[in-house]
Amino acid sequence: MFFGGGWGGGGANDGVDEGLVRRMQSALNAAARLIFNLRRSDHITDALVSLHWLRVSERIDYKIAVQSSSWRRAAVSGAARLCR
């Protein structure tokens, strides 16, 4: 994960309700099981990978990283305009 987050690992997800993340991950896993016709006891990681789906905590980290990069680019371009 980009910011090292994960399930309470002290990363970018610190402000996110872990119960909500678990419920969202459970729904994502259920969708993957439905698509691949897997049992609840089957491993889900390969299904998520083949669908190119990130885990919920990884997606949160990714979205924060993209947004931060966008803000940084905007700040740099704004500062460059001020220097002209």
mmCIF file as gemmi writes it, N, C-alpha and C atoms, coordinates in Angstrom:
data_model
loop_
_atom_site.group_PDB
_atom_site.id
_atom_site.type_symbol
_atom_site.label_atom_id
_atom_site.label_alt_id
_atom_site.label_comp_id
_atom_site.label_asym_id
_atom_site.label_entity_id
_atom_site.label_seq_id
_atom_site.pdbx_PDB_ins_code
_atom_site.Cartn_x
_atom_site.Cartn_y
_atom_site.Cartn_z
_atom_site.occupancy
_atom_site.B_iso_or_equiv
_atom_site.pdbx_formal_charge
_atom_site.auth_seq_id
_atom_site.auth_asym_id
_atom_site.pdbx_PDB_model_num
ATOM 1 N N . MET Axp A 1 ? 0.819 -1.169 0 1 0 ? 1 A 1
ATOM 2 C CA . MET Axp A 1 ? 0 0 0 1 0 ? 1 A 1
ATOM 3 C C . MET Axp A 1 ? 0.868 1.239 0 1 0 ? 1 A 1
ATOM 4 N N . PHE Axp A 2 ? 0.409 2.257 -0.662 1 0 ? 2 A 1
ATOM 5 C CA . PHE Axp A 2 ? 1.221 3.435 -0.887 1 0 ? 2 A 1
ATOM 6 C C . PHE Axp A 2 ? 1.641 4.116 0.399 1 0 ? 2 A 1
ATOM 7 N N . PHE Axp A 3 ? 0.702 4.315 1.31 1 0 ? 3 A 1
ATOM 8 C CA . PHE Axp A 3 ? 1.026 4.988 2.554 1 0 ? 3 A 1
ATOM 9 C C . PHE Axp A 3 ? 1.216 4.017 3.713 1 0 ? 3 A 1
ATOM 10 N N . GLY Axp A 4 ? 1.272 2.744 3.417 1 0 ? 4 A 1
ATOM 11 C CA . GLY Axp A 4 ? 1.507 1.753 4.46 1 0 ? 4 A 1
ATOM 12 C C . GLY Axp A 4 ? 0.291 1.455 5.309 1 0 ? 4 A 1
ATOM 13 N N . GLY Axp A 5 ? -0.863 1.977 4.958 1 0 ? 5 A 1
ATOM 14 C CA . GLY Axp A 5 ? -2.085 1.838 5.756 1 0 ? 5 A 1
ATOM 15 C C . GLY Axp A 5 ? -2.474 0.414 6.022 1 0 ? 5 A 1
ATOM 16 N N . GLY Axp A 6 ? -3.573 0.001 5.523 1 0 ? 6 A 1
ATOM 17 C CA . GLY Axp A 6 ? -4.039 -1.356 5.753 1 0 ? 6 A 1
ATOM 18 C C . GLY Axp A 6 ? -5.03 -1.378 6.889 1 0 ? 6 A 1
ATOM 19 N N . TRP Axp A 7 ? -5.085 -2.475 7.579 1 0 ? 7 A 1
ATOM 20 C CA . TRP Axp A 7 ? -6.061 -2.66 8.647 1 0 ? 7 A 1
ATOM 21 C C . TRP Axp A 7 ? -5.506 -2.13 9.955 1 0 ? 7 A 1
ATOM 22 N N . GLY Axp A 8 ? -5.489 -0.816 10.104 1 0 ? 8 A 1
ATOM 23 C CA . GLY Axp A 8 ? -5.045 -0.205 11.347 1 0 ? 8 A 1
ATOM 24 C C . GLY Axp A 8 ? -3.538 -0.11 11.447 1 0 ? 8 A 1
ATOM 25 N N . GLY Axp A 9 ? -2.844 -0.094 10.324 1 0 ? 9 A 1
ATOM 26 C CA . GLY Axp A 9 ? -1.383 -0.061 10.323 1 0 ? 9 A 1
ATOM 27 C C . GLY Axp A 9 ? -0.795 1.323 10.472 1 0 ? 9 A 1
ATOM 28 N N . GLY Axp A 10 ? -1.605 2.323 10.815 1 0 ? 10 A 1
ATOM 29 C CA . GLY Axp A 10 ? -1.066 3.652 11.029 1 0 ? 10 A 1
ATOM 30 C C . GLY Axp A 10 ? -0.838 4.417 9.74 1 0 ? 10 A 1
ATOM 31 N N . GLY Axp A 11 ? -1.574 4.112 8.718 1 0 ? 11 A 1
ATOM 32 C CA . GLY Axp A 11 ? -1.371 4.783 7.441 1 0 ? 11 A 1
ATOM 33 C C . GLY Axp A 11 ? -2.425 5.823 7.173 1 0 ? 11 A 1
ATOM 34 N N . ALA Axp A 12 ? -2.717 6.021 5.907 1 0 ? 12 A 1
ATOM 35 C CA . ALA Axp A 12 ? -3.655 7.054 5.489 1 0 ? 12 A 1
ATOM 36 C C . ALA Axp A 12 ? -5.085 6.738 5.922 1 0 ? 12 A 1
ATOM 37 N N . ASN Axp A 13 ? -5.361 5.512 6.309 1 0 ? 13 A 1
ATOM 38 C CA . ASN Axp A 13 ? -6.721 5.118 6.668 1 0 ? 13 A 1
ATOM 39 C C . ASN Axp A 13 ? -7.057 5.394 8.124 1 0 ? 13 A 1
ATOM 40 N N . ASP Axp A 14 ? -6.209 6.109 8.844 1 0 ? 14 A 1
ATOM 41 C CA . ASP Axp A 14 ? -6.447 6.32 10.266 1 0 ? 14 A 1
ATOM 42 C C . ASP Axp A 14 ? -7.78 6.988 10.561 1 0 ? 14 A 1
ATOM 43 N N . GLY Axp A 15 ? -8.27 7.848 9.666 1 0 ? 15 A 1
ATOM 44 C CA . GLY Axp A 15 ? -9.523 8.542 9.907 1 0 ? 15 A 1
ATOM 45 C C . GLY Axp A 15 ? -10.738 7.786 9.409 1 0 ? 15 A 1
ATOM 46 N N . VAL Axp A 16 ? -10.548 6.585 8.883 1 0 ? 16 A 1
ATOM 47 C CA . VAL Axp A 16 ? -11.652 5.821 8.303 1 0 ? 16 A 1
ATOM 48 C C . VAL Axp A 16 ? -12.132 4.786 9.315 1 0 ? 16 A 1
ATOM 49 N N . ASP Axp A 17 ? -13.444 4.688 9.457 1 0 ? 17 A 1
ATOM 50 C CA . ASP Axp A 17 ? -14.05 3.717 10.367 1 0 ? 17 A 1
ATOM 51 C C . ASP Axp A 17 ? -13.725 2.303 9.876 1 0 ? 17 A 1
ATOM 52 N N . GLU Axp A 18 ? -12.974 1.551 10.665 1 0 ? 18 A 1
ATOM 53 C CA . GLU Axp A 18 ? -12.566 0.203 10.256 1 0 ? 18 A 1
ATOM 54 C C . GLU Axp A 18 ? -13.744 -0.736 10.072 1 0 ? 18 A 1
ATOM 55 N N . GLY Axp A 19 ? -14.808 -0.538 10.836 1 0 ? 19 A 1
ATOM 56 C CA . GLY Axp A 19 ? -16.003 -1.357 10.659 1 0 ? 19 A 1
ATOM 57 C C . GLY Axp A 19 ? -16.611 -1.144 9.283 1 0 ? 19 A 1
ATOM 58 N N . LEU Axp A 20 ? -16.625 0.108 8.846 1 0 ? 20 A 1
ATOM 59 C CA . LEU Axp A 20 ? -17.139 0.422 7.515 1 0 ? 20 A 1
ATOM 60 C C . LEU Axp A 20 ? -16.248 -0.184 6.432 1 0 ? 20 A 1
ATOM 61 N N . VAL Axp A 21 ? -14.926 -0.102 6.617 1 0 ? 21 A 1
ATOM 62 C CA . VAL Axp A 21 ? -13.99 -0.686 5.647 1 0 ? 21 A 1
ATOM 63 C C . VAL Axp A 21 ? -14.204 -2.198 5.566 1 0 ? 21 A 1
ATOM 64 N N . ARG Axp A 22 ? -14.377 -2.853 6.709 1 0 ? 22 A 1
ATOM 65 C CA . ARG Axp A 22 ? -14.61 -4.302 6.705 1 0 ? 22 A 1
ATOM 66 C C . ARG Axp A 22 ? -15.897 -4.667 5.98 1 0 ? 22 A 1
ATOM 67 N N . ARG Axp A 23 ? -16.964 -3.887 6.213 1 0 ? 23 A 1
ATOM 68 C CA . ARG Axp A 23 ? -18.235 -4.156 5.533 1 0 ? 23 A 1
ATOM 69 C C . ARG Axp A 23 ? -18.122 -3.931 4.029 1 0 ? 23 A 1
ATOM 70 N N . MET Axp A 24 ? -17.412 -2.872 3.641 1 0 ? 24 A 1
ATOM 71 C CA . MET Axp A 24 ? -17.216 -2.61 2.215 1 0 ? 24 A 1
ATOM 72 C C . MET Axp A 24 ? -16.376 -3.715 1.572 1 0 ? 24 A 1
ATOM 73 N N . GLN Axp A 25 ? -15.337 -4.186 2.291 1 0 ? 25 A 1
ATOM 74 C CA . GLN Axp A 25 ? -14.503 -5.27 1.773 1 0 ? 25 A 1
ATOM 75 C C . GLN Axp A 25 ? -15.314 -6.558 1.655 1 0 ? 25 A 1
ATOM 76 N N . SER Axp A 26 ? -16.182 -6.784 2.613 1 0 ? 26 A 1
ATOM 77 C CA . SER Axp A 26 ? -17.042 -7.97 2.562 1 0 ? 26 A 1
ATOM 78 C C . SER Axp A 26 ? -17.956 -7.929 1.342 1 0 ? 26 A 1
ATOM 79 N N . ALA Axp A 27 ? -18.507 -6.751 1.041 1 0 ? 27 A 1
ATOM 80 C CA . ALA Axp A 27 ? -19.358 -6.608 -0.142 1 0 ? 27 A 1
ATOM 81 C C . ALA Axp A 27 ? -18.554 -6.813 -1.423 1 0 ? 27 A 1
ATOM 82 N N . LEU Axp A 28 ? -17.339 -6.291 -1.466 1 0 ? 28 A 1
ATOM 83 C CA . LEU Axp A 28 ? -16.461 -6.47 -2.623 1 0 ? 28 A 1
ATOM 84 C C . LEU Axp A 28 ? -16.13 -7.952 -2.812 1 0 ? 28 A 1
ATOM 85 N N . ASN Axp A 29 ? -15.822 -8.633 -1.718 1 0 ? 29 A 1
ATOM 86 C CA . ASN Axp A 29 ? -15.529 -10.067 -1.787 1 0 ? 29 A 1
ATOM 87 C C . ASN Axp A 29 ? -16.743 -10.861 -2.262 1 0 ? 29 A 1
ATOM 88 N N . ALA Axp A 30 ? -17.929 -10.48 -1.781 1 0 ? 30 A 1
ATOM 89 C CA . ALA Axp A 30 ? -19.159 -11.17 -2.201 1 0 ? 30 A 1
ATOM 90 C C . ALA Axp A 30 ? -19.395 -10.996 -3.7 1 0 ? 30 A 1
ATOM 91 N N . ALA Axp A 31 ? -19.117 -9.796 -4.212 1 0 ? 31 A 1
ATOM 92 C CA . ALA Axp A 31 ? -19.281 -9.553 -5.654 1 0 ? 31 A 1
ATOM 93 C C . ALA Axp A 31 ? -18.306 -10.418 -6.461 1 0 ? 31 A 1
ATOM 94 N N . ALA Axp A 32 ? -17.075 -10.514 -5.991 1 0 ? 32 A 1
ATOM 95 C CA . ALA Axp A 32 ? -16.08 -11.348 -6.683 1 0 ? 32 A 1
ATOM 96 C C . ALA Axp A 32 ? -16.477 -12.826 -6.613 1 0 ? 32 A 1
ATOM 97 N N . ARG Axp A 33 ? -17.001 -13.263 -5.466 1 0 ? 33 A 1
ATOM 98 C CA . ARG Axp A 33 ? -17.452 -14.652 -5.341 1 0 ? 33 A 1
ATOM 99 C C . ARG Axp A 33 ? -18.605 -14.94 -6.291 1 0 ? 33 A 1
ATOM 100 N N . LEU Axp A 34 ? -19.493 -13.982 -6.44 1 0 ? 34 A 1
ATOM 101 C CA . LEU Axp A 34 ? -20.635 -14.146 -7.338 1 0 ? 34 A 1
ATOM 102 C C . LEU Axp A 34 ? -20.157 -14.252 -8.789 1 0 ? 34 A 1
ATOM 103 N N . ILE Axp A 35 ? -19.229 -13.392 -9.168 1 0 ? 35 A 1
ATOM 104 C CA . ILE Axp A 35 ? -18.71 -13.392 -10.54 1 0 ? 35 A 1
ATOM 105 C C . ILE Axp A 35 ? -18.015 -14.707 -10.866 1 0 ? 35 A 1
ATOM 106 N N . PHE Axp A 36 ? -17.208 -15.216 -9.917 1 0 ? 36 A 1
ATOM 107 C CA . PHE Axp A 36 ? -16.418 -16.424 -10.162 1 0 ? 36 A 1
ATOM 108 C C . PHE Axp A 36 ? -17.062 -17.695 -9.613 1 0 ? 36 A 1
ATOM 109 N N . ASN Axp A 37 ? -18.264 -17.567 -9.043 1 0 ? 37 A 1
ATOM 110 C CA . ASN Axp A 37 ? -18.969 -18.708 -8.492 1 0 ? 37 A 1
ATOM 111 C C . ASN Axp A 37 ? -18.111 -19.443 -7.446 1 0 ? 37 A 1
ATOM 112 N N . LEU Axp A 38 ? -17.56 -18.673 -6.505 1 0 ? 38 A 1
ATOM 113 C CA . LEU Axp A 38 ? -16.708 -19.232 -5.456 1 0 ? 38 A 1
ATOM 114 C C . LEU Axp A 38 ? -17.513 -19.436 -4.178 1 0 ? 38 A 1
ATOM 115 N N . ARG Axp A 39 ? -17.069 -20.396 -3.381 1 0 ? 39 A 1
ATOM 116 C CA . ARG Axp A 39 ? -17.66 -20.601 -2.053 1 0 ? 39 A 1
ATOM 117 C C . ARG Axp A 39 ? -17.029 -19.598 -1.087 1 0 ? 39 A 1
ATOM 118 N N . ARG Axp A 40 ? -17.693 -19.379 0.019 1 0 ? 40 A 1
ATOM 119 C CA . ARG Axp A 40 ? -17.168 -18.434 1.019 1 0 ? 40 A 1
ATOM 120 C C . ARG Axp A 40 ? -15.809 -18.896 1.558 1 0 ? 40 A 1
ATOM 121 N N . SER Axp A 41 ? -15.574 -20.19 1.57 1 0 ? 41 A 1
ATOM 122 C CA . SER Axp A 41 ? -14.311 -20.72 2.092 1 0 ? 41 A 1
ATOM 123 C C . SER Axp A 41 ? -13.172 -20.655 1.068 1 0 ? 41 A 1
ATOM 124 N N . ASP Axp A 42 ? -13.473 -20.362 -0.209 1 0 ? 42 A 1
ATOM 125 C CA . ASP Axp A 42 ? -12.429 -20.261 -1.234 1 0 ? 42 A 1
ATOM 126 C C . ASP Axp A 42 ? -11.635 -18.966 -1.048 1 0 ? 42 A 1
ATOM 127 N N . HIS Axp A 43 ? -10.37 -19.014 -1.456 1 0 ? 43 A 1
ATOM 128 C CA . HIS Axp A 43 ? -9.534 -17.811 -1.381 1 0 ? 43 A 1
ATOM 129 C C . HIS Axp A 43 ? -10.033 -16.777 -2.384 1 0 ? 43 A 1
ATOM 130 N N . ILE Axp A 44 ? -10.054 -15.534 -1.959 1 0 ? 44 A 1
ATOM 131 C CA . ILE Axp A 44 ? -10.618 -14.464 -2.768 1 0 ? 44 A 1
ATOM 132 C C . ILE Axp A 44 ? -9.542 -13.639 -3.476 1 0 ? 44 A 1
ATOM 133 N N . THR Axp A 45 ? -8.302 -13.689 -2.996 1 0 ? 45 A 1
ATOM 134 C CA . THR Axp A 45 ? -7.244 -12.833 -3.531 1 0 ? 45 A 1
ATOM 135 C C . THR Axp A 45 ? -7.05 -13.005 -5.032 1 0 ? 45 A 1
ATOM 136 N N . ASP Axp A 46 ? -6.994 -14.241 -5.512 1 0 ? 46 A 1
ATOM 137 C CA . ASP Axp A 46 ? -6.793 -14.47 -6.946 1 0 ? 46 A 1
ATOM 138 C C . ASP Axp A 46 ? -7.938 -13.89 -7.768 1 0 ? 46 A 1
ATOM 139 N N . ALA Axp A 47 ? -9.157 -13.984 -7.253 1 0 ? 47 A 1
ATOM 140 C CA . ALA Axp A 47 ? -10.314 -13.419 -7.96 1 0 ? 47 A 1
ATOM 141 C C . ALA Axp A 47 ? -10.197 -11.898 -8.035 1 0 ? 47 A 1
ATOM 142 N N . LEU Axp A 48 ? -9.816 -11.257 -6.927 1 0 ? 48 A 1
ATOM 143 C CA . LEU Axp A 48 ? -9.664 -9.8 -6.917 1 0 ? 48 A 1
ATOM 144 C C . LEU Axp A 48 ? -8.564 -9.365 -7.882 1 0 ? 48 A 1
ATOM 145 N N . VAL Axp A 49 ? -7.469 -10.118 -7.903 1 0 ? 49 A 1
ATOM 146 C CA . VAL Axp A 49 ? -6.356 -9.789 -8.799 1 0 ? 49 A 1
ATOM 147 C C . VAL Axp A 49 ? -6.784 -9.927 -10.257 1 0 ? 49 A 1
ATOM 148 N N . SER Axp A 50 ? -7.481 -11 -10.588 1 0 ? 50 A 1
ATOM 149 C CA . SER Axp A 50 ? -7.882 -11.206 -11.979 1 0 ? 50 A 1
ATOM 150 C C . SER Axp A 50 ? -8.904 -10.163 -12.437 1 0 ? 50 A 1
ATOM 151 N N . LEU Axp A 51 ? -9.662 -9.6 -11.492 1 0 ? 51 A 1
ATOM 152 C CA . LEU Axp A 51 ? -10.593 -8.52 -11.819 1 0 ? 51 A 1
ATOM 153 C C . LEU Axp A 51 ? -9.911 -7.15 -11.803 1 0 ? 51 A 1
ATOM 154 N N . HIS Axp A 52 ? -8.647 -7.112 -11.388 1 0 ? 52 A 1
ATOM 155 C CA . HIS Axp A 52 ? -7.884 -5.861 -11.244 1 0 ? 52 A 1
ATOM 156 C C . HIS Axp A 52 ? -8.546 -4.948 -10.212 1 0 ? 52 A 1
ATOM 157 N N . TRP Axp A 53 ? -9.064 -5.561 -9.143 1 0 ? 53 A 1
ATOM 158 C CA . TRP Axp A 53 ? -9.684 -4.807 -8.068 1 0 ? 53 A 1
ATOM 159 C C . TRP Axp A 53 ? -8.709 -4.703 -6.91 1 0 ? 53 A 1
ATOM 160 N N . LEU Axp A 54 ? -8.603 -3.51 -6.328 1 0 ? 54 A 1
ATOM 161 C CA . LEU Axp A 54 ? -7.817 -3.309 -5.124 1 0 ? 54 A 1
ATOM 162 C C . LEU Axp A 54 ? -8.676 -3.622 -3.91 1 0 ? 54 A 1
ATOM 163 N N . ARG Axp A 55 ? -8.03 -4.011 -2.829 1 0 ? 55 A 1
ATOM 164 C CA . ARG Axp A 55 ? -8.761 -4.129 -1.568 1 0 ? 55 A 1
ATOM 165 C C . ARG Axp A 55 ? -9.222 -2.732 -1.172 1 0 ? 55 A 1
ATOM 166 N N . VAL Axp A 56 ? -10.244 -2.639 -0.351 1 0 ? 56 A 1
ATOM 167 C CA . VAL Axp A 56 ? -10.824 -1.348 0.011 1 0 ? 56 A 1
ATOM 168 C C . VAL Axp A 56 ? -9.772 -0.443 0.648 1 0 ? 56 A 1
ATOM 169 N N . SER Axp A 57 ? -8.995 -0.958 1.574 1 0 ? 57 A 1
ATOM 170 C CA . SER Axp A 57 ? -7.98 -0.123 2.232 1 0 ? 57 A 1
ATOM 171 C C . SER Axp A 57 ? -6.925 0.341 1.23 1 0 ? 57 A 1
ATOM 172 N N . GLU Axp A 58 ? -6.568 -0.512 0.277 1 0 ? 58 A 1
ATOM 173 C CA . GLU Axp A 58 ? -5.6 -0.124 -0.756 1 0 ? 58 A 1
ATOM 174 C C . GLU Axp A 58 ? -6.192 0.933 -1.686 1 0 ? 58 A 1
ATOM 175 N N . ARG Axp A 59 ? -7.473 0.817 -1.98 1 0 ? 59 A 1
ATOM 176 C CA . ARG Axp A 59 ? -8.121 1.807 -2.841 1 0 ? 59 A 1
ATOM 177 C C . ARG Axp A 59 ? -8.196 3.162 -2.157 1 0 ? 59 A 1
ATOM 178 N N . ILE Axp A 60 ? -8.446 3.169 -0.861 1 0 ? 60 A 1
ATOM 179 C CA . ILE Axp A 60 ? -8.455 4.426 -0.109 1 0 ? 60 A 1
ATOM 180 C C . ILE Axp A 60 ? -7.079 5.07 -0.176 1 0 ? 60 A 1
ATOM 181 N N . ASP Axp A 61 ? -6.028 4.28 0.061 1 0 ? 61 A 1
ATOM 182 C CA . ASP Axp A 61 ? -4.662 4.805 -0.023 1 0 ? 61 A 1
ATOM 183 C C . ASP Axp A 61 ? -4.367 5.342 -1.416 1 0 ? 61 A 1
ATOM 184 N N . TYR Axp A 62 ? -4.795 4.614 -2.444 1 0 ? 62 A 1
ATOM 185 C CA . TYR Axp A 62 ? -4.56 5.025 -3.827 1 0 ? 62 A 1
ATOM 186 C C . TYR Axp A 62 ? -5.263 6.348 -4.118 1 0 ? 62 A 1
ATOM 187 N N . LYS Axp A 63 ? -6.532 6.461 -3.724 1 0 ? 63 A 1
ATOM 188 C CA . LYS Axp A 63 ? -7.283 7.688 -3.981 1 0 ? 63 A 1
ATOM 189 C C . LYS Axp A 63 ? -6.654 8.886 -3.273 1 0 ? 63 A 1
ATOM 190 N N . ILE Axp A 64 ? -6.174 8.68 -2.053 1 0 ? 64 A 1
ATOM 191 C CA . ILE Axp A 64 ? -5.514 9.762 -1.317 1 0 ? 64 A 1
ATOM 192 C C . ILE Axp A 64 ? -4.222 10.157 -2.018 1 0 ? 64 A 1
ATOM 193 N N . ALA Axp A 65 ? -3.466 9.183 -2.486 1 0 ? 65 A 1
ATOM 194 C CA . ALA Axp A 65 ? -2.21 9.472 -3.189 1 0 ? 65 A 1
ATOM 195 C C . ALA Axp A 65 ? -2.463 10.25 -4.477 1 0 ? 65 A 1
ATOM 196 N N . VAL Axp A 66 ? -3.459 9.84 -5.244 1 0 ? 66 A 1
ATOM 197 C CA . VAL Axp A 66 ? -3.784 10.535 -6.494 1 0 ? 66 A 1
ATOM 198 C C . VAL Axp A 66 ? -4.234 11.957 -6.208 1 0 ? 66 A 1
ATOM 199 N N . GLN Axp A 67 ? -5.101 12.119 -5.211 1 0 ? 67 A 1
ATOM 200 C CA . GLN Axp A 67 ? -5.591 13.453 -4.871 1 0 ? 67 A 1
ATOM 201 C C . GLN Axp A 67 ? -4.452 14.342 -4.383 1 0 ? 67 A 1
ATOM 202 N N . SER Axp A 68 ? -3.571 13.796 -3.554 1 0 ? 68 A 1
ATOM 203 C CA . SER Axp A 68 ? -2.431 14.566 -3.049 1 0 ? 68 A 1
ATOM 204 C C . SER Axp A 68 ? -1.521 15.003 -4.186 1 0 ? 68 A 1
ATOM 205 N N . SER Axp A 69 ? -1.291 14.104 -5.131 1 0 ? 69 A 1
ATOM 206 C CA . SER Axp A 69 ? -0.463 14.425 -6.282 1 0 ? 69 A 1
ATOM 207 C C . SER Axp A 69 ? -1.102 15.535 -7.111 1 0 ? 69 A 1
ATOM 208 N N . SER Axp A 70 ? -2.403 15.456 -7.283 1 0 ? 70 A 1
ATOM 209 C CA . SER Axp A 70 ? -3.129 16.471 -8.039 1 0 ? 70 A 1
ATOM 210 C C . SER Axp A 70 ? -3.023 17.832 -7.351 1 0 ? 70 A 1
ATOM 211 N N . TRP Axp A 71 ? -3.194 17.847 -6.034 1 0 ? 71 A 1
ATOM 212 C CA . TRP Axp A 71 ? -3.093 19.104 -5.287 1 0 ? 71 A 1
ATOM 213 C C . TRP Axp A 71 ? -1.685 19.672 -5.37 1 0 ? 71 A 1
ATOM 214 N N . ARG Axp A 72 ? -0.684 18.791 -5.277 1 0 ? 72 A 1
ATOM 215 C CA . ARG Axp A 72 ? 0.703 19.24 -5.337 1 0 ? 72 A 1
ATOM 216 C C . ARG Axp A 72 ? 1.004 19.858 -6.699 1 0 ? 72 A 1
ATOM 217 N N . ARG Axp A 73 ? 0.545 19.188 -7.771 1 0 ? 73 A 1
ATOM 218 C CA . ARG Axp A 73 ? 0.756 19.727 -9.12 1 0 ? 73 A 1
ATOM 219 C C . ARG Axp A 73 ? 0.085 21.083 -9.274 1 0 ? 73 A 1
ATOM 220 N N . ALA Axp A 74 ? -1.13 21.213 -8.745 1 0 ? 74 A 1
ATOM 221 C CA . ALA Axp A 74 ? -1.851 22.477 -8.835 1 0 ? 74 A 1
ATOM 222 C C . ALA Axp A 74 ? -1.123 23.564 -8.053 1 0 ? 74 A 1
ATOM 223 N N . ALA Axp A 75 ? -0.59 23.213 -6.893 1 0 ? 75 A 1
ATOM 224 C CA . ALA Axp A 75 ? 0.133 24.199 -6.074 1 0 ? 75 A 1
ATOM 225 C C . ALA Axp A 75 ? 1.408 24.638 -6.778 1 0 ? 75 A 1
ATOM 226 N N . VAL Axp A 76 ? 2.114 23.701 -7.39 1 0 ? 76 A 1
ATOM 227 C CA . VAL Axp A 76 ? 3.363 24.038 -8.083 1 0 ? 76 A 1
ATOM 228 C C . VAL Axp A 76 ? 3.068 24.904 -9.305 1 0 ? 76 A 1
ATOM 229 N N . SER Axp A 77 ? 2.055 24.545 -10.076 1 0 ? 77 A 1
ATOM 230 C CA . SER Axp A 77 ? 1.737 25.351 -11.258 1 0 ? 77 A 1
ATOM 231 C C . SER Axp A 77 ? 1.222 26.735 -10.849 1 0 ? 77 A 1
ATOM 232 N N . GLY Axp A 78 ? 0.487 26.813 -9.749 1 0 ? 78 A 1
ATOM 233 C CA . GLY Axp A 78 ? 0.035 28.113 -9.252 1 0 ? 78 A 1
ATOM 234 C C . GLY Axp A 78 ? 1.185 28.966 -8.782 1 0 ? 78 A 1
ATOM 235 N N . ALA Axp A 79 ? 2.156 28.356 -8.116 1 0 ? 79 A 1
ATOM 236 C CA . ALA Axp A 79 ? 3.337 29.078 -7.659 1 0 ? 79 A 1
ATOM 237 C C . ALA Axp A 79 ? 4.176 29.539 -8.853 1 0 ? 79 A 1
ATOM 238 N N . ALA Axp A 80 ? 4.239 28.724 -9.891 1 0 ? 80 A 1
ATOM 239 C CA . ALA Axp A 80 ? 5.005 29.085 -11.087 1 0 ? 80 A 1
ATOM 240 C C . ALA Axp A 80 ? 4.359 30.301 -11.773 1 0 ? 80 A 1
ATOM 241 N N . ARG Axp A 81 ? 3.045 30.368 -11.77 1 0 ? 81 A 1
ATOM 242 C CA . ARG Axp A 81 ? 2.357 31.518 -12.375 1 0 ? 81 A 1
ATOM 243 C C . ARG Axp A 81 ? 2.631 32.797 -11.589 1 0 ? 81 A 1
ATOM 244 N N . LEU Axp A 82 ? 2.77 32.663 -10.258 1 0 ? 82 A 1
ATOM 245 C CA . LEU Axp A 82 ? 3.037 33.836 -9.429 1 0 ? 82 A 1
ATOM 246 C C . LEU Axp A 82 ? 4.446 34.385 -9.665 1 0 ? 82 A 1
ATOM 247 N N . CYS Axp A 83 ? 5.358 33.503 -10.066 1 0 ? 83 A 1
ATOM 248 C CA . CYS Axp A 83 ? 6.757 33.906 -10.271 1 0 ? 83 A 1
ATOM 249 C C . CYS Axp A 83 ? 6.991 34.564 -11.617 1 0 ? 83 A 1
ATOM 250 N N . ARG Axp A 84 ? 6.014 34.555 -12.491 1 0 ? 84 A 1
ATOM 251 C CA . ARG Axp A 84 ? 6.197 35.145 -13.834 1 0 ? 84 A 1
ATOM 252 C C . ARG Axp A 84 ? 6.155 36.626 -13.799 1 0 ? 84 A 1
